[in-house]
Amino acid sequence: MLRSAVVVVMLALFTVPVQADTGTAEAVFGQSLMSQEEISDLKAKLANCSSAEERRQVEAAHKDHMIQRARWKGLVLDRADKTVTLADNN
């Protein structure tokens, strides 16, 4: 029962959009695991990319980092659908 409640809370936190600098709502992969400063830093880094390829590399590295951070916290952050669940420790 507690696991279900934790998963519901994590999903709610994860799917909350953040306000981008452009004034539009933009979701950040793994944002429920990040501080506001980390979100701002990532957005600035993405904005400063000089090519689409560089942006894809930054996004891929960020996703890998968030998936690893979730693992350290005993969570699973799915790369495809961005859901957060408790890790199965069996």
N, C-alpha and C positions, 0 to 999 in steps of 0.2 A: 504494500500500500504506500509506504514511504517512497519507494523507488518510483512509483507512478507519479506521485506528487512532485518529486524532484525533476522528472523528465518533463512534466507539463510546465513547470516554472522555467526550466532551461529553454524549452521551445518558445515560450512566450518572450523571454528575454532576447533570444537569438533573432526572432523575426521582427523586432521593433526597428523601424527605419530610423536613420539618423539624418540630420539636416546637412546636406552638402554645402560647400561654399557658394555654389551657384544658386542656392535657395530652393533646390528641389530635393525631395527625399531620396536617399540612396542607401540601400542596404550594404553592409560591409560583411564579407564572409567571416564568421567567427566573432562578430562584434560583442557577443555576450561574454567572451573570454578576454576582452581587451579593455584597457582604460580609455578614457576620452582622449588623453594625450597620444596614445598609440594610434587611435583612429585618425586623429588629425595629422599625425606624422605620415601615416600610410597614404592618406588622400593627397598630401603635399608631394610625396614621392611619386605617386601616380601622375599627378598633374605636371610634374617636371620631366616625365619621360619624353624623349625626343622622337620615338617611333612606336608604332603599334607593337612591334616585336619586343621592344624593351618593356612596354607596359604588360604584355603577356608574361614575360619572365618575372617581373615584379609580382604580378598577381599569383603566378604558380608558386613562387617561393613563399609568399604570404600564406597561401592555402596549406602548403606543407607544414609551415610553422604552426598554424592554428590547429591542424590535425594532431601534431605532436603535443602541443600544449594541452589539448583535450585529453589525450592519452595519459599525460602526467597527472591530470585531475581525476582519472578514472572514468572519463567520458569518451564517447565515440562521436566524432563530428564527421558526418558523411560528406565527401567531396561533391557528389552529384546533387543531392537534394537539400543539403545544408541542415539536416536534422541532428539534434543532439540527444544521445541516449546514454544510459549507464553502461559501462563496459561489463561484459560477462566475464567474471573472474574464474570460470570453471575450466 
